[in-house]
């Protein structure tokens, strides 16, 4: 299980973020089955914070 926080969501959508490439690569690897994750967990507070930022 992986807990996704605001910084991960922001890095994924912001190309200027220092972690953008890593976040995008990790997501692609999850999609392709290279990284096995059974559950992705976040919270409504994280979603609120992400949308606020």
Secondary structure, 3 states (H helix, E strand, C coil): CEECCHHHHHHHHCCCCCCHHHHHHHHHHHHHCCCCCCCEECCHHHHHHHHHC
